[in-house]
Amino acid sequence: MSKRTWDLFVELRKELVESQRIRSQILGFKITFVSAFVALLEGSDSAKILFVIPAFASICFDYIIHSYSFSIKRIGGYIRNHIEKQLIKDGEFDQDFVSWQCYLQNPETKQNLVLYGNFGFTLLVSIVAGYALWSPFLPVFTPMLIAALVIALFADIYAYLSPRKLGEW
């Protein structure tokens, strides 16, 4: 086995684990920040329009989370397609050995529940913001804010689907 291949494998796995840790921390911060902001606004009729702030913040957090998800999948894809194949080619493993990244690609090992939960949280906050903006007592620019919120939500959905561009996950 090439020491360089192994060292690269170890370093990429460290980077992957660190990205997963940071993504989890950002997700926790998103839930805490957005929930606290919504709780502060609850009960204040004059601040209804401010409900768009946690909705847009939630969407922006999603972009950061999607970015880390893409990074994790990119690293995993590189390890699977290059490093693990090289380790098998070098004779470190049998030809029929299923490497970790290839194993993770199997349908029975996939899970997207955290991503669904993350987007569901964003959708929930956006619905609350949309409802608050729909109120007839708000200023004229409410339709523009609603349109911006809808566009941002569709962009969030697109960002959620973007990591799939690296192949089957």
PLY file of the C-alpha trace (Angstrom):
ply
format ascii 1.0
element vertex 169
property float x
property float y
property float z
element edge 168
property int vertex1
property int vertex2
end_header
0.00 0.00 0.00
1.17 3.46 -0.78
1.76 5.52 2.35
0.65 8.61 0.45
-2.69 7.02 -0.43
-3.26 5.97 3.16
-2.27 9.39 4.54
-4.64 11.09 2.11
-7.39 8.70 3.14
-6.84 9.46 6.84
-6.75 13.22 6.29
-9.91 13.22 4.16
-11.75 11.13 6.75
-10.73 13.66 9.42
-12.01 16.50 7.23
-15.26 14.63 6.61
-15.85 14.03 10.32
-15.04 17.67 11.13
-17.51 18.85 8.47
-20.18 16.60 9.95
-19.50 18.01 13.43
-19.70 21.62 12.23
-22.90 20.91 10.25
-24.51 19.46 13.39
-23.51 22.49 15.44
-24.94 24.87 12.84
-28.18 22.90 12.76
-28.44 23.12 16.56
-27.70 26.84 16.49
-30.33 27.35 13.78
-33.03 25.67 15.84
-32.06 27.57 18.99
-31.76 30.98 17.31
-34.91 30.75 15.21
-37.02 29.31 18.04
-35.84 31.99 20.46
-36.55 34.76 17.97
-40.04 33.43 17.26
-40.70 33.16 21.01
-39.65 36.78 21.48
-42.03 37.91 18.76
-44.99 35.86 19.99
-47.72 37.99 21.53
-46.57 41.23 19.97
-49.11 42.30 17.33
-47.06 45.29 16.26
-44.07 43.09 15.45
-45.87 40.63 13.14
-43.85 41.73 10.15
-40.67 40.79 12.01
-41.64 37.10 11.67
-39.92 37.22 8.28
-36.56 37.58 10.04
-36.52 34.05 11.52
-37.91 32.66 8.25
-35.14 34.21 6.15
-32.55 33.36 8.83
-33.71 29.75 8.74
-33.30 29.67 4.96
-29.82 31.19 5.21
-28.85 28.60 7.81
-30.10 25.95 5.38
-27.69 27.23 2.73
-24.80 26.82 5.15
-26.00 23.35 6.15
-26.43 22.35 2.48
-22.93 23.60 1.78
-21.50 21.33 4.47
-23.62 18.43 3.21
-22.23 18.96 -0.27
-18.69 19.07 1.11
-19.25 15.83 3.02
-20.63 14.10 -0.07
-17.82 15.44 -2.23
-15.18 14.08 0.15
-17.03 10.75 0.43
-17.30 10.49 -3.35
-13.60 11.15 -3.80
-12.69 8.57 -1.18
-15.04 6.01 -2.78
-14.05 6.63 -6.40
-10.33 7.12 -6.01
-8.75 6.25 -2.68
-10.70 3.11 -1.76
-10.34 1.79 -5.32
-6.60 2.42 -5.10
-6.40 0.58 -1.77
-8.21 -2.41 -3.31
-5.99 -2.22 -6.42
-2.87 -2.15 -4.23
-4.00 -5.44 -2.71
-4.85 -4.13 0.72
-8.30 -5.69 0.43
-9.81 -8.53 -1.56
-11.38 -7.63 -4.91
-14.86 -8.45 -3.55
-14.35 -6.33 -0.42
-17.05 -3.65 0.00
-15.40 -0.44 1.10
-17.10 1.89 3.57
-18.07 4.61 1.09
-19.42 2.01 -1.37
-21.39 0.43 1.48
-22.89 3.82 2.34
-24.12 4.11 -1.24
-26.43 1.09 -0.81
-30.13 2.01 -0.62
-30.59 0.30 2.76
-27.91 2.47 4.41
-29.24 5.81 3.18
-31.13 8.16 5.46
-32.29 11.69 4.85
-34.43 12.20 7.91
-32.22 14.94 9.32
-32.44 16.84 6.04
-36.22 16.43 5.95
-36.43 17.62 9.56
-34.19 20.59 8.81
-36.24 21.65 5.80
-39.48 20.94 7.68
-38.38 23.31 10.42
-37.64 26.00 7.82
-40.98 25.39 6.13
-42.82 25.67 9.45
-41.15 28.98 10.31
-41.83 30.24 6.78
-45.52 29.33 7.05
-45.74 31.26 10.32
-44.04 34.23 8.65
-46.35 33.98 5.64
-49.40 33.90 7.88
-48.16 36.92 9.84
-47.55 38.80 6.60
-50.95 37.87 5.20
-52.66 39.85 7.93
-54.71 42.73 6.43
-53.28 45.22 8.90
-49.77 45.18 7.46
-48.19 47.69 5.06
-48.41 47.63 1.28
-45.05 45.93 0.76
-46.33 42.66 2.30
-46.84 41.02 -1.14
-43.18 41.73 -1.97
-42.04 40.09 1.26
-44.30 37.09 0.62
-42.89 36.76 -2.91
-39.34 37.01 -1.57
-40.12 34.35 1.03
-41.59 31.99 -1.59
-38.61 32.52 -3.91
-36.19 31.89 -1.04
-38.03 28.68 -0.12
-37.80 27.40 -3.70
-34.10 28.29 -3.74
-33.76 26.34 -0.47
-35.38 23.31 -2.09
-32.99 23.63 -5.05
-30.03 23.83 -2.65
-31.32 20.74 -0.85
-31.35 18.82 -4.14
-27.97 20.15 -5.35
-25.68 17.69 -3.49
-27.25 14.90 -5.53
-25.34 16.21 -8.55
-22.29 14.24 -7.39
-24.01 10.97 -8.18
-26.25 8.54 -6.44
-26.41 9.13 -2.70
0 1
1 2
2 3
3 4
4 5
5 6
6 7
7 8
8 9
9 10
10 11
11 12
12 13
13 14
14 15
15 16
16 17
17 18
18 19
19 20
20 21
21 22
22 23
23 24
24 25
25 26
26 27
27 28
28 29
29 30
30 31
31 32
32 33
33 34
34 35
35 36
36 37
37 38
38 39
39 40
40 41
41 42
42 43
43 44
44 45
45 46
46 47
47 48
48 49
49 50
50 51
51 52
52 53
53 54
54 55
55 56
56 57
57 58
58 59
59 60
60 61
61 62
62 63
63 64
64 65
65 66
66 67
67 68
68 69
69 70
70 71
71 72
72 73
73 74
74 75
75 76
76 77
77 78
78 79
79 80
80 81
81 82
82 83
83 84
84 85
85 86
86 87
87 88
88 89
89 90
90 91
91 92
92 93
93 94
94 95
95 96
96 97
97 98
98 99
99 100
100 101
101 102
102 103
103 104
104 105
105 106
106 107
107 108
108 109
109 110
110 111
111 112
112 113
113 114
114 115
115 116
116 117
117 118
118 119
119 120
120 121
121 122
122 123
123 124
124 125
125 126
126 127
127 128
128 129
129 130
130 131
131 132
132 133
133 134
134 135
135 136
136 137
137 138
138 139
139 140
140 141
141 142
142 143
143 144
144 145
145 146
146 147
147 148
148 149
149 150
150 151
151 152
152 153
153 154
154 155
155 156
156 157
157 158
158 159
159 160
160 161
161 162
162 163
163 164
164 165
165 166
166 167
167 168
